[in-house]
Amino acid sequence: MLDKRRTLLLDGPVGNLETVITPPTGEARGLALVAHPHPLYGGTLDNKVAQTLATSLAQLGFVAVRMNFRGVGASAGHFDEGRGEAEDWLAVHTQMRQRYAQGPLILAGFSFGAYVMSVVAQRLACQQLVLVGPAVRAFPMPEVAPTTLVIHGELDTTIPLKDVLEWATPQDLSLVVVPGADHFFHRRLHHIKHWVTRVCHVPSRS
């Protein structure tokens, strides 16, 4: 059984990567990697949306891993516009598979973290990709799987809803729009938990 919250320094391509592990409720049945928002604008692994994603996935039986991006907290290096950050997540994934969890993989990210995870999803086979407030204009978001869960706030002024619709529509993606929610989902975090719990799950073992 894992501790309630465990902090690890893992080996990354340019040095230490500070990670926090939220243990699953009950038996570990899969692995979830959760990416925080833009590090140059105050984003850390303790961001409330990232915490909500990690807690929700842990309650579904996933070992939920958050990582501070380069230059944040105890993580080495400097901001690399998503390229190095994606490589860091690949390194974390390898080490987490060795340490803790087999089973399905969930990739989840918020804002800049959603962009990074959309890149990581091109390199790793995952059961589910979860993108909250994806930074579709600021970064070159790739196409994603049609099963991707995209959640966005109706009143987001940081990443306007119309921009996300313009990105999602050509891909025929479904989009969950949370009424009254701003970019950081103030007073609306429970909607994220609801949709993650509804969409992300591991089939019961017989």
N, C-alpha and C positions, 0 to 999 in steps of 0.2 A: 504493500500500500504506500502511495506517495505521500509526502508531507502536504499540508493544505496549500502552501505556497513555497516553492523552492526556487532560489536564484542560482544560476550557473553561469560561469564564464566558459564559453565554448570557443574552439579554434575557428577563426575565419580566415579568408584569403589575405586580409591585411592586419590581423591581430585578433584580440579578444572580442567576443560578441556577448553582451550581457543579455541573458534570457531569463524569463520567469515562467515556471511551469505551474499551471493550475491542474490539479489531479482530477481524474474522473470521479463521478459518483458511482461507486461500485467498481466492478471489474473494468480494466482498460480494454476497450474494444476497437480503438482506432486512434489516429493521430490528427490533430488540428493545428495548423500554423496560422497565427493571427498577426497582421501587420498594422502598425499605427500610422497616423497621418504625418504630413510633411515635417521633417525634423527642423527645418529652418524657420518654422512658424510655431514652435512650441510643442510639436508632436512628440510624444513619448509612449512607452509601452503601458503607462498608467492612464492614458486617455480613456475617457468613460465609454466611448463606443467600442474601443478595443477590449476593454474589460468586460463589457456586456457580451460581446461575441465569445470571448474565452469562457466566461462563466456559463453561458448558455450551452456551448458545445461540451464543456466538462460535464454538465448535467445529463447530457445525452450519452455519456460513456467515453468521450474522447479525452486523451491527454492533450490539453490545450497549451500551446507554447507561444509566448509573445517574445519578441526580440527588440531591443533598442537598436535603431538604425545607426550607421556609422556616425561617430562623433557625438552621440547622445549617451548620457550616463557613463557607464564603464565600457562602452563599445568603442573600439579603436577606429581610426580613420577619419575621413571627411566625406561630406555629402557627394554622391556620384550620380545624381540625376536618375536614379533607378537602376542603372546598369550594375554597379557594384553591389547595390542592395539586393538585387535578385540573386547574384552569385552567393551572397552571404546566406540567404535563405536556403539555397541548395545545400550549403555546407551544414547548416543547422538540421535540415531534414535528414541528411546522412547520419549525423551523430545521434539524433533522436531515435531513428530507427534502430540503431545499435544499442541504445540505452533502455528504451522504454516500450515502444509500441509497434506492434505489427497491425494488420487489419487496414481498413479503409483510411483514405487521406482526405481531409477537408482543408481547403485553402480559403482564407477569409482576409479581407483588408478593407480599411476605411480611407477614403480620399486618396492621397498619394499612395498609401498602402494598398488600395484597391488596384491602382496601376501596377505596382510592383508584383502583386499576386497574379494579375492577368498575364504578366510576363513569365512568372514562375510556372504557371499552369501550362505553358507551351513546352515545358521541359519535364514536368512530372505528371504522371497519370493520377488524377484525383477523382474521388467519388462526387464531390460537389465543390463548386467555386461560388463564394459569396462576396459580392461587391457592394459596399455601402458608400453612398456619396462619391461614386467614382470620378476621378479628376480627368474628365474626358477631353477638355480643351488644353489644359496645361501640359499634358503629356500624351504621347502617341499611343493611345490605348489600342491594343490589337483586337482582332475578332476573338470571341470567346465561344465556348460550347453553348448550344441552345438551351441546355438545362441550367445555366448559370442563374443564381438568385441575385437580382439587382434591386437594391432598396434605396429610395431617394426621398428627400424631404420636399414637400410641396413648395415651401417658402425658402428654399435654399438660395441665398444670394451669392454665395461663394462659387458654387457650381450650379448655374441655373438649370432648372428642370428641362427647359427646352433643348439645352445642349445634350443632355443625357438621352432625350428622346431622339434627337438627330443621330446619335451614335447607335442607339439600340434598334431603331426601326429598320434599317437596311439588313440587320442580322435577324430580324423577326424574333427579338428577345422579349420575353415578358418582363414587366417592370412593376414593382410594388411602390406606389406613391403613398407616403404617409401624410395625411392631411394635417396642416398646421405645423409641420416639422421644419426647423431650420437646418443648417448644415451639420450642427453638432447634436441634433435630436434632443434638445433640452425639453424635458418633461415628456419625451416621446420614446425613450429608450426601450420601454416595454414592448413597443411594436417590433423592434429588431429581435428581441427575444422570442416573440410570438412566431415570427416568420422563420427564424432559424430552427426553432423547435419543430415547426410544421414540416419543413423541407429536408432538414439534415437529420438522418437517423441511420442506425445500424440494424439490420434485420436480427431478430432474436435468435440466439443459438438454441438448437434443439438438444 
